[in-house]
Amino acid sequence: HRLPASSAPAHMALDASGIDAATQLLALQIPIPAYTPAKAFVMILSNVFVICTMSIQGKSLISGTSHDEMVESFGITWLLSGTSLGHIVGAGAILGLSASGVL
């Protein structure tokens, strides 16, 4: 089954001037904080800290469970949950350190 080319509704076409205006508005109005190696370092430390200290079903690296056992038991769930929480902690640390003038 092939649909005829004329079956697409006319209102689906995008107006290039509208997209350009929206892009310019976003570029001018939203301040994006600059990337710095110090912020990256804080984010890396936050992720490593959370992954090493988080406990899943009573198992954690800090309590002596081996890395291999954690990977066998939880697999990608361990990594994704650790980095998800690590990014939340890292974002909070970066915002707090930036507000206090450290970063």
JOGIRA-V641594 format. One record per helix or strand of 2 or more residues. SS is the DSSP state (h for helix, s for strand). FROM is the first residue (numbers start at 1). LEN is the number of residues. If there is no record, write none. Layout:
# JOGIRA-V641594
((SS/FROM/LEN) (SS/FROM/LEN))
This chain:
# JOGIRA-V641594
((h/5/3) (h/10/3) (h/16/14) (h/37/17) (h/67/8) (h/76/24))
